[in-house]
Amino acid sequence: MHHDNYFLQNEKEIIHCVCVANRHSPTMFQAYFDNKFTNSLVYYVLLLLLLLVSPFLFIWELITTIRSRFQPIENMSGKVVLITGASSGLGELMAYEYAKRGACLTIVAIKEPESRLEKVAERACELGSPDVLFIFADVSKVDECRMFVDDTIKRFGRLDHLVCNAGIANLYSVNIDITKFAPVMDINFWGSLYPTHFAMPHLMRSNGKIVVNASCAGILNPPKGGFYNTSKAALISFYESLRFEVSPRVTIVILTLGFIDTNLITAKYLAKGVGVPLRNDFSRLLPTMGAEPCAIAIVDGVCKGATSITEPSLGRIRRDRYTFARRLILDTIIVGEVVWSYLIGMDFQN
C-alpha cells in the first residue's frame, strides 16, 4: 500500500511537470533564443555557412549562365500549337508570335458577339502560319475541351505546344454571394486542366510543351484577389506537381505574370463581372507592361527552353530570367533564409 501511494504521488508530480512544461514551453524557448549570446551565435554561424556555400553557388551560376547562352532555340516551323483564350489580349499576341515562327495554330475562344477569333486567324496566316484552325468553345466544359483537342489532331495529326491562356478576373468581397465566383475556378483552373488531360497523350508522343498562364497573384496574394488568387495558386501547385510525372518527355512552362496591359485590368472589363468595380484602370494606378512585349518574351522564353517565366522584368523572381549577379545574390539570400528558418523551426518544434 505504501509503495502504491509512493508511485501514485510520483506519477502526479510527473504529470504536473509535463503540463507546466507544455504550457510554458514556447515562452521558455523564445526567451532562450532572445538572449544576446544565442543571437550572436546564430549570426556568426549563418555568416560562416554563407561564406562556405558562396563559392559553390558562384560555380553553379556560372555554369548555368554559360549553358543558357548556347542553348538552342526550338524551331517551330511546321509544328502545331493550340492556344486557348486567343481572341484578344495575350492569347491573340502569342498566336501572332508563333505564326511568325512558322507554326500551325489552333486558336480557341468562347463564342461572343464581340469575338475577333476569325480575324485573329486571318492575321496569323498573314504573319506566316501555314494553317490556322479557329474553334469556338468553352474551356470550362469538359466535352468541349475534348472536342477541340480531337479536332486539332484530326486537322494536323500532331500537337507540340498547348498554351492554356483562357482566364477571367474579378475583385472579391465578403459582401457578395460566394456562389457567383464559381466561374473563376471553372475557367481559370479547370479550363486549363481539361485541355491538359486530353492533350497529354499527344504531347507525350511529340515531346511537347504545356504553357500555363498563371499569375504573380498566385504567389503574392494581393488584397481583393480572392478567388482569382486562389485559381492561380491552384494552377501553380498542380503544374509544379505534374512536372514530376511527365518530365522530361513533356516540358511544363509556368507563367507568373504581373500587371500586363490587357483588357483584364481595365475598369470596363471588371464592371462586367460580379466582383467589386473599379473607378480607374489598373494601368493608371500601377506600372504595367505592354501586352506585345510580354507575348514576345513569353514565346521567346518557351522556345529557348525556360520552365518558368516572370514578367514584367522588374518583378522576375525565378532563375530562368535573372542576370548572373542577381541570381548569385538571390541564391545566397535563399540559403541564409533556409538555414535561419531551420534554426528557428528547431526552437518551436522541440
C-alpha positions as CSV (number, residue, x, y, z in Angstrom):
1,M,0.0,0.0,0.0
2,H,2.8,2.3,0.9
3,H,4.5,1.6,-2.5
4,D,1.3,2.2,-4.4
5,N,0.9,5.6,-2.7
6,Y,4.5,6.4,-3.5
7,F,4.2,5.6,-7.2
8,L,0.8,7.4,-7.4
9,Q,2.4,10.6,-5.9
10,N,5.3,10.4,-8.3
11,E,3.0,10.0,-11.3
12,K,1.1,13.1,-10.2
13,E,4.3,15.1,-9.9
14,I,5.4,13.9,-13.4
15,I,2.1,14.8,-15.0
16,H,2.2,18.2,-13.3
17,C,5.7,18.9,-14.6
18,V,4.8,17.8,-18.1
19,C,1.7,20.1,-18.1
20,V,3.6,23.0,-16.9
21,A,6.4,22.4,-19.4
22,N,3.9,22.2,-22.3
23,R,2.1,25.3,-21.1
24,H,5.2,27.4,-20.9
25,S,7.5,25.8,-23.5
26,P,7.0,28.4,-26.3
27,T,7.9,31.2,-23.8
28,M,10.8,29.3,-22.4
29,F,12.3,28.5,-25.8
30,Q,11.6,32.1,-27.0
31,A,13.4,33.5,-24.0
32,Y,16.3,31.2,-24.6
33,F,16.6,32.4,-28.2
34,D,16.2,36.0,-27.4
35,N,19.4,36.4,-25.4
36,K,22.4,38.1,-26.8
37,F,24.7,35.1,-26.8
38,T,22.3,33.0,-28.9
39,N,21.6,35.8,-31.3
40,S,25.3,36.4,-31.9
41,L,26.0,32.6,-32.3
42,V,23.2,32.3,-34.9
43,Y,24.5,35.3,-36.8
44,Y,28.1,34.1,-37.0
45,V,27.0,30.5,-37.8
46,L,24.9,31.9,-40.7
47,L,27.7,34.1,-41.9
48,L,30.2,31.2,-41.9
49,L,27.7,29.0,-43.8
50,L,27.2,31.7,-46.4
51,L,30.9,32.1,-46.9
52,L,31.3,28.3,-47.3
53,V,28.4,28.0,-49.7
54,S,29.0,31.1,-51.9
55,P,31.9,29.6,-54.0
56,F,29.7,26.6,-54.9
57,L,26.8,28.9,-55.8
58,F,29.2,31.0,-57.9
59,I,30.4,28.0,-59.9
60,W,26.8,26.7,-60.3
61,E,25.5,30.1,-61.5
62,L,28.5,30.5,-63.9
63,I,27.8,27.1,-65.4
64,T,24.0,27.9,-65.7
65,T,24.8,31.3,-67.4
66,I,27.2,29.8,-69.9
67,R,24.7,27.0,-70.8
68,S,21.9,29.4,-71.3
69,R,24.0,31.4,-73.8
70,F,24.4,28.4,-76.0
71,Q,21.0,26.8,-75.6
72,P,19.4,26.1,-79.0
73,I,16.1,27.8,-79.9
74,E,13.3,25.4,-80.8
75,N,12.4,25.5,-84.5
76,M,8.6,26.0,-84.6
77,S,8.3,25.7,-88.4
78,G,5.6,23.1,-89.2
79,K,4.9,22.4,-85.5
80,V,1.4,22.6,-84.1
81,V,0.4,25.0,-81.3
82,L,-3.0,25.1,-79.5
83,I,-3.9,28.3,-77.7
84,T,-7.0,28.9,-75.6
85,G,-8.3,32.4,-74.9
86,A,-6.9,33.5,-78.2
87,S,-9.4,36.1,-79.4
88,S,-7.8,39.0,-77.6
89,G,-5.0,40.0,-75.2
90,L,-2.0,37.8,-74.6
91,G,-3.6,34.8,-76.3
92,E,-4.0,36.8,-79.6
93,L,-0.5,38.2,-79.4
94,M,1.1,34.8,-78.6
95,A,-0.7,33.4,-81.6
96,Y,1.0,36.1,-83.8
97,E,4.4,35.3,-82.3
98,Y,4.0,31.6,-83.0
99,A,2.8,32.4,-86.5
100,K,5.9,34.5,-87.2
101,R,7.9,31.4,-86.3
102,G,6.0,29.3,-88.9
103,A,3.8,27.2,-86.6
104,C,0.4,25.8,-87.4
105,L,-2.2,27.0,-85.0
106,T,-5.4,26.0,-83.4
107,I,-6.9,29.0,-81.6
108,V,-9.8,28.7,-79.2
109,A,-12.1,31.2,-77.6
110,I,-15.7,31.3,-76.3
111,K,-18.3,32.5,-78.8
112,E,-19.3,36.0,-78.0
113,P,-20.9,38.8,-80.2
114,E,-17.6,40.8,-80.0
115,S,-15.3,37.9,-80.6
116,R,-12.5,38.6,-83.0
117,L,-11.3,35.0,-83.3
118,E,-11.8,34.7,-87.1
119,K,-9.9,37.9,-87.6
120,V,-7.1,36.7,-85.4
121,A,-6.9,33.6,-87.6
122,E,-6.6,35.7,-90.7
123,R,-3.9,37.9,-89.3
124,A,-1.9,34.8,-88.1
125,C,-2.0,33.5,-91.7
126,E,-0.7,36.8,-92.9
127,L,2.2,36.7,-90.4
128,G,3.4,33.3,-91.6
129,S,1.4,30.5,-90.2
130,P,0.9,27.7,-92.8
131,D,-2.6,26.8,-91.4
132,V,-4.8,28.1,-88.7
133,L,-7.9,26.4,-87.3
134,F,-10.2,28.5,-85.1
135,I,-12.7,26.9,-82.8
136,F,-15.4,28.5,-80.6
137,A,-15.5,26.6,-77.3
138,D,-16.0,27.0,-73.6
139,V,-12.9,25.7,-71.7
140,S,-15.0,25.2,-68.5
141,K,-16.9,22.4,-70.3
142,V,-15.0,19.1,-70.4
143,D,-16.7,17.8,-73.6
144,E,-15.8,20.9,-75.5
145,C,-12.2,20.7,-74.4
146,R,-12.0,17.1,-75.6
147,M,-13.6,18.3,-78.9
148,F,-11.1,21.0,-79.7
149,V,-8.1,18.8,-78.9
150,D,-9.5,16.0,-81.1
151,D,-10.2,18.5,-83.9
152,T,-6.6,19.7,-83.7
153,I,-5.3,16.1,-84.1
154,K,-7.7,15.4,-87.0
155,R,-6.6,18.6,-88.8
156,F,-2.8,18.4,-88.2
157,G,-2.1,14.9,-87.0
158,R,0.0,16.1,-84.0
159,L,0.3,18.6,-81.2
160,D,3.6,20.2,-80.0
161,H,2.6,23.1,-77.7
162,L,-0.5,23.6,-75.6
163,V,-0.9,27.1,-74.3
164,C,-3.5,27.3,-71.5
165,N,-4.2,31.0,-71.6
166,A,-8.0,31.4,-71.1
167,G,-9.0,33.2,-67.9
168,I,-11.2,35.7,-66.2
169,A,-10.7,38.1,-63.4
170,N,-12.7,39.9,-60.7
171,L,-12.3,41.5,-57.3
172,Y,-13.6,39.6,-54.3
173,S,-15.7,41.0,-51.5
174,V,-17.2,39.2,-48.5
175,N,-20.4,41.1,-49.2
176,I,-21.0,39.4,-52.5
177,D,-22.7,36.0,-52.9
178,I,-19.9,33.5,-52.9
179,T,-21.6,31.2,-55.4
180,K,-21.2,33.9,-58.1
181,F,-17.5,33.4,-58.1
182,A,-17.7,29.7,-59.2
183,P,-16.9,30.6,-62.9
184,V,-13.5,31.9,-61.8
185,M,-12.4,28.4,-60.7
186,D,-14.2,26.7,-63.6
187,I,-12.4,28.8,-66.2
188,N,-9.1,29.7,-64.7
189,F,-8.4,26.3,-63.1
190,W,-10.4,23.6,-64.7
191,G,-10.2,25.4,-68.1
192,S,-6.5,24.6,-68.1
193,L,-6.7,21.1,-66.6
194,Y,-9.3,19.7,-69.1
195,P,-7.3,20.6,-72.2
196,T,-4.1,19.3,-70.5
197,H,-5.7,16.0,-69.8
198,F,-6.9,15.4,-73.3
199,A,-3.7,16.7,-74.9
200,M,-1.2,14.8,-72.8
201,P,-1.0,11.6,-74.9
202,H,-0.3,13.7,-78.0
203,L,2.3,15.9,-76.2
204,M,4.0,12.7,-74.9
205,R,4.4,11.5,-78.4
206,S,5.9,14.8,-79.7
207,N,7.9,15.6,-76.5
208,G,5.9,18.7,-76.4
209,K,5.3,21.6,-74.0
210,I,2.5,22.9,-71.8
211,V,2.4,26.7,-71.2
212,V,0.3,27.7,-68.3
213,N,-0.7,31.3,-67.8
214,A,-0.7,31.7,-64.0
215,S,0.0,34.9,-62.2
216,C,2.1,36.6,-59.5
217,A,-1.2,36.8,-57.7
218,G,-1.0,33.1,-57.0
219,I,2.2,33.7,-55.1
220,L,1.8,37.2,-53.6
221,N,-1.9,37.1,-52.7
222,P,-2.8,40.7,-53.2
223,P,-5.9,42.0,-51.4
224,K,-9.3,41.6,-53.1
225,G,-7.8,38.9,-55.2
226,G,-9.9,36.2,-53.6
227,F,-10.8,33.5,-56.0
228,Y,-8.6,34.9,-58.7
229,N,-5.6,34.4,-56.4
230,T,-6.9,31.0,-55.4
231,S,-7.3,29.8,-59.0
232,K,-3.8,30.9,-60.0
233,A,-2.2,29.4,-56.9
234,A,-4.0,26.2,-57.6
235,L,-2.6,26.2,-61.2
236,I,0.9,26.7,-60.0
237,S,0.6,24.0,-57.4
238,F,-0.9,21.5,-59.9
239,Y,1.5,22.0,-62.7
240,E,4.6,22.1,-60.4
241,S,3.4,18.7,-59.2
242,L,2.7,17.5,-62.7
243,R,6.3,18.1,-63.7
244,F,7.4,15.1,-61.7
245,E,5.1,12.8,-63.6
246,V,5.7,14.0,-67.2
247,S,9.2,15.4,-67.2
248,P,11.4,15.1,-69.3
249,R,9.0,13.9,-72.1
250,V,6.7,16.9,-71.6
251,T,8.1,20.3,-70.6
252,I,5.9,22.5,-68.4
253,V,6.3,26.3,-68.5
254,I,4.6,28.3,-65.8
255,L,4.0,32.0,-66.4
256,T,3.8,34.1,-63.3
257,L,2.8,37.4,-64.8
258,G,2.3,40.8,-63.1
259,F,0.1,43.6,-64.4
260,I,0.1,43.3,-68.2
261,D,-1.7,46.0,-70.2
262,T,-4.7,44.0,-71.5
263,N,-8.5,44.4,-71.1
264,L,-8.3,42.2,-68.0
265,I,-7.1,45.1,-65.8
266,T,-9.5,47.7,-67.1
267,A,-12.4,49.2,-65.1
268,K,-14.7,48.5,-68.0
269,Y,-13.9,44.8,-68.0
270,L,-14.2,44.4,-64.2
271,A,-17.5,46.2,-64.3
272,K,-19.0,43.4,-66.4
273,G,-18.3,40.7,-63.7
274,V,-19.7,40.0,-60.3
275,G,-16.9,41.4,-58.2
276,V,-16.1,44.9,-56.8
277,P,-16.0,47.5,-59.6
278,L,-13.0,49.8,-60.2
279,R,-13.2,53.6,-60.8
280,N,-10.0,53.6,-62.8
281,D,-8.0,51.2,-64.9
282,F,-5.1,49.4,-63.0
283,S,-2.8,50.9,-65.6
284,R,-3.5,54.4,-64.2
285,L,-2.7,53.2,-60.6
286,L,0.2,50.8,-61.1
287,P,3.1,50.3,-63.5
288,T,2.2,47.8,-66.2
289,M,4.0,46.0,-69.0
290,G,2.8,46.2,-72.6
291,A,1.0,43.1,-73.9
292,E,3.0,42.8,-77.1
293,P,6.5,42.9,-75.4
294,C,5.2,40.4,-72.8
295,A,3.9,38.0,-75.6
296,I,7.3,38.2,-77.3
297,A,9.2,37.5,-74.1
298,I,6.9,34.5,-73.4
299,V,7.2,32.8,-76.8
300,D,10.9,33.5,-76.9
301,G,11.4,32.0,-73.4
302,V,9.3,29.0,-74.2
303,C,11.3,28.3,-77.4
304,K,14.6,28.7,-75.5
305,G,13.6,26.0,-73.0
306,A,12.5,28.1,-70.0
307,T,10.4,26.2,-67.4
308,S,9.1,29.4,-65.7
309,I,8.8,32.9,-66.9
310,T,8.0,36.0,-64.8
311,E,7.1,39.3,-66.5
312,P,7.5,42.3,-66.1
313,S,11.2,42.0,-65.8
314,L,11.3,44.2,-62.6
315,G,9.4,41.5,-60.8
316,R,11.3,38.5,-62.0
317,I,11.9,36.1,-59.2
318,R,12.9,32.9,-60.9
319,R,16.3,31.9,-62.1
320,D,15.4,31.4,-65.7
321,R,15.4,35.1,-66.5
322,Y,17.8,36.5,-63.9
323,T,21.1,38.2,-64.7
324,F,24.2,36.3,-63.3
325,A,24.9,38.7,-60.5
326,R,21.3,38.9,-59.3
327,R,20.9,35.1,-59.4
328,L,24.0,34.7,-57.3
329,I,22.8,37.3,-54.7
330,L,19.4,35.7,-54.7
331,D,20.7,32.2,-54.1
332,T,22.9,33.4,-51.3
333,I,20.0,35.1,-49.6
334,I,17.8,32.0,-50.0
335,V,20.5,29.8,-48.4
336,G,20.6,32.2,-45.5
337,E,16.8,32.2,-45.2
338,V,16.6,28.4,-45.3
339,V,19.2,28.0,-42.5
340,W,17.7,30.7,-40.4
341,S,14.2,29.2,-40.8
342,Y,15.6,25.8,-39.8
343,L,17.2,27.1,-36.7
344,I,14.1,29.0,-35.6
345,G,12.0,26.0,-36.5
346,M,14.0,23.8,-34.2
347,D,13.2,26.2,-31.4
348,F,9.4,25.7,-31.6
349,Q,9.4,22.1,-32.7
350,N,11.4,20.7,-29.7
